[in-house]
């Protein structure tokens, strides 16, 4: 920025303010607009500089705000092995939590209907803090180890690949009485605004391996599905319990196979690669070409509604993907297929 004296006399100094910054010139047409400062006495230059600072602040403030504004991503990626532990409602000296999406993660504005999605690791003979959320249903999925959940007044045993539905009215706490770590994926879904339901008469638990594989219309036969949990009206899933959750399922994708890239207009979705490797599809451009990203076991992706989503297993390996879909607030469509 330059201050150019235009005229001098004993009482008045005239200055032209000339911006050298291209960013400022985007707001000021220097060919058409001249800013003139008239200042009196010996302090003329000091007053002119103050005026320059004031005017530049006025002109540049919108530009600074625009440059600082963060644009929400279409999808989120997390490597579970690289995510640091973070204190949460359940953490104790023997209960550790990694926030992947939602509560405890940095990109909370992107995740709307999903309250939380993370990994809890309970040390041998460890226990987590007891929690109950009045506006959040949860699902636990055991990845490794054995343990139990205090479910209200009951104790529910857990083993590898068990999954359990926990309604918002039930206080619950994880524990591990074995000599090996217990690893559990914790999913939470915001129920505020949804119709209240009575808790089931007994805990709703099943094991992934006990759910048979099936094909799903619209998807290639290179992918088999285990339909683990659906909404309260579901007739196809092993457990029908969800209010916000619409579908919890496991995909077994053959070597070189795919579930076809697709999108969901009313639901958020999360994929967690349990085993295998390949390419995750997340987003696409105007030409309709899917965005492909290398994916390995432990990778987790969150997809906003309408984001292109899919997976291609590598040519020499079978992949297993744990997936969950849930309503985006305000997008609920009763009786819709998922």
N, C-alpha and C positions, 0 to 999 in steps of 0.2 A: 504494500500500500504506500502511495506517495502523497506528500503534502507539497503542493507546488504554489509558492507565493505568486499571486497575480498582480498585486499592486501594493505599494508601500507608501505610507506617509507617517507623520509623527503620531497620529492617533489611531490609525486603522491599518490593519493588514488583512488582505483578502487571500484566502486559500482555496485551491481546487483540490478536492479529494479524488484521487485516482486509484482504483483497485487494480492490483496486479494479479490477484487470484482468479483463475478461471471459474472456480466454484462460485465466487461472489458475482462475477460477471454474468453468471446464469440468471441472477436476480436483477442486475443493474445493466442496462444498455448504456454503456459509457459514451456511445456516440450521440445518444439522444438526451441523456440526463447528466447534468453536472451538479454536484453537491458543493455549495459555496458556504464557507464559514466566515462570518465577519466577527472579528474579535478586537477588543480595544485595549490599548495600553501595552505595557511591557510584557504582560502575561499572554499575549495573543497566541503564540504557538502552543503553549500549554493548554489553553482553552480549546484550541482547534483540535489537538490530539484527543482531548476528552470527548469532543463532539464526534470525532471519527470513531472512537471506541463504541460510543452509544449507537451510532447509526449502523456500524458493522454488526453489532449485536442484534439489532432489530432485523437486519437483512439476512443474517446467517443462521439465526435460531431455527427456522424451519428446516434448513438443510441439515443441521446437526441432528435434529430429531429424526429426520428421515434416514440418515446414515446409521443411527443407533438402533433403529427399530428392527426387532428380530422377527423373521418370518417362520411360522410353525412348519415343521417338516411334514411330509405326507406319510412317512413311516419312520419307525425308530428301530435301531439295531443295538443289541447288547450281547457281549460275550460273557457268559455267566462266570467263567473262570477269571476274568479280568475285573469284574465289578467288586469294589471294596465293601466290606461289611459296614453296616450303618445301624445306629441305634434305632429301635422301633418299639412299639407297644409290647411286643412279645419277648424282646431280648433280655437275657440274663447273662451271668458269667458262663453258663453252659449252653446257652441258646443264641445262635448267631443268625443274622438276617442280611441278605443281599437284596436290595430293592432294584428290580429290573424296570418296571413300569408303574406309573401311578404314585401312590403315597411313598415318600422317601426318595423318589427319583427327581432329577433336575427338570425334566420336561413334563411337568404335571399338566400344563395347559393343553397338551396334545391329546392326552388320555382323558376321556370324558365319562363314559359309562362305566369303565373299569376303575374301581377304587384303588386296587393294588394288585401287583403281580410280582412275586419274588420267591427267593429260595431260602428256606430255613434249614440250618444244619444244627442238630442237637448232639452234643457230646455224649459219649457213653455215660449212662446213669445221670444224664442231664434233664432239665425241665425248662419249659418256656413259661412266660408270664401268662396268666389267664386274661382273656379279653372277651368282650361282647360289644358288637356295634349295632346300635338301634336301626341304622339305615344301610346295612351292608350284609348281603348273603355271601358265604364263602364256600370254596371247594378246596379240599386238600388232596394232593396226589403224591403218593410215596414213590420216590425214585430209587432210593437205596435204604436198606436196613429194616429194622423192626422197632416197634414202639407202641404207643397208645395215645388216645385223646380222651381227656376228661370232658365229656359231652353232657353238660348239665350235671345231673347226679349220677350219670352212667359212665362206665369206662369202656371205650371202644378200642379193641386191639387193632394194630396196623402191621402190615407186612409189605414187602416190595410190590409195587404196582397196584396196591389198594387205592381207591379214591372214595372220598366221603363228602357228602353235602352237609353244610352247617348253616341253618337259617339264622336270621338276624336276632331271633329271640333267645338263642342258646349261648350261654357262656361256655368257653372251651379253652383247653390248654394242652399242648403237646408235651410228651415225656418220652424218655428213652431209658429202658431198664436193661438194655443189652450192653455188650462190650465192644460194639461197633457203632460208628456214627449213623445217625438217622437223617436222611435228606428228604425234604418235603417241599413241593411247589405249593405256594399259597396264592389262591386267586380270590379277589374280592370284587363284588359288583354292587353298585349304588342302587338301592331300592326306593329311595325317596321319590314319591309320586306314583309308585306302583301300588296296585291293590294289595292290601295285607292278606296274608294267608296263615292258617293255623300250622304249627310245626307238625311234622309227621309223627305218628305214634311211637316209632322207634327210629334210631339212626339209619340213614340211607347210605349203605356202603356196598361196594362191589369190587371185584378185581379185574384188571384189564384183560388178563389172559382168559378169564372165564366168559368174556363177551366174544361171540363168534365174529369172524370177518364177513363182510358183505360188500357188494358193489353198490354204488350210488349212481342213479341215472344222471346223465350229462357229463360223467367223468369216465376216462378210459379205464379199461380193465387191468392196466398195469398198476393201479392203486386199489388196495383193499382197505375197507374202513371197519373199525370197531366203534360202534355207536354207543358211547358210554353214558351220556346224560343229555336230556333235552328239557324243554320247558314242561310246565305242569300238564299240558295237553298232549304231550308226545305219546305216540303209539309204537314207535320204532326203537327207541333208546332203552337201555337196560334200566336206567333210573329216570323218572319223569318228575322233576322237582323245580326247575329253574323259573325264576320270575324275570330277571334280567338276562341271565344266561339262556341262550337259545340252543347251543349245541357244544358238547364236549366230546371229542372223538380222537382216535388214534389212527393215523394213516401209515400203512405199510406199503412202500413204493418200491417196485421191482427195479433191479439194475437197468439203467437207461430209461426208466419209466417216469411218468409225470401225472399230476392231478389236473393238468391244464390250467394255465393262467386264467383268472376270472376276477370278479369284484362283487362286493355286496353293497347295495344302496342304502341299507338301514342298520348295518351292524359293524361293530369294531371286531377285529380278529387278532389273535396272537398265535404264532407258531413257535414251538420249541423243538429243536432237533435233538432227539434222544440218542440216535445212533446213525452211522452212515455219514456220507458227505455228498455234496452235489452243488447245485446252484439254486439260490432262493430268488424268486421273482418278486420284486417290490417296485411298483410303479411302471409307467410306460410313457412314451412321448407322443407327439401329435401324429406320428406315422404308425402308431399302434404296435411298435416293437417293444417287447417286454424288457424291463431293466433287470439284468441278471447279476447276482452277487454270489461269490464263492461262499459256501455254507458248510459247516462242520458240526459235529456233536457238541452241544452246549451253546450253540447260537440261538438267540431268541429275537423274534421280530414282532413288533406291534404295527398293525395296519389300520389307518383311519378308514372310515367308510368311503367307499368308491375308489379306494386305492387298488390297483391291480396286484393280485397275490397269487402265488403258485410255487411249485417246486419241481426241479428236475434232478432225479437221482443220478449219480455218476454211473458210467457204463459197467463198472465191475462190482458194484456194491448195492445192497438193499438198504433203504433208509426208513427210519421210523420217526414220525413227527407227531408230537402231542399238540393238538389244536383246540382252541376254544373261541366261540363267537358269542357276542352279547349285544343286546339292543343299544343303539345310540339314543340318548334321551330325546323323547318327542317323536321317535320314528317307529314306535311299536305298532305292529300290524297283527292283530289277533287272528290265529288260524293260518298264518303264513307258513309256507314250507321253508326249511332252512337247509 
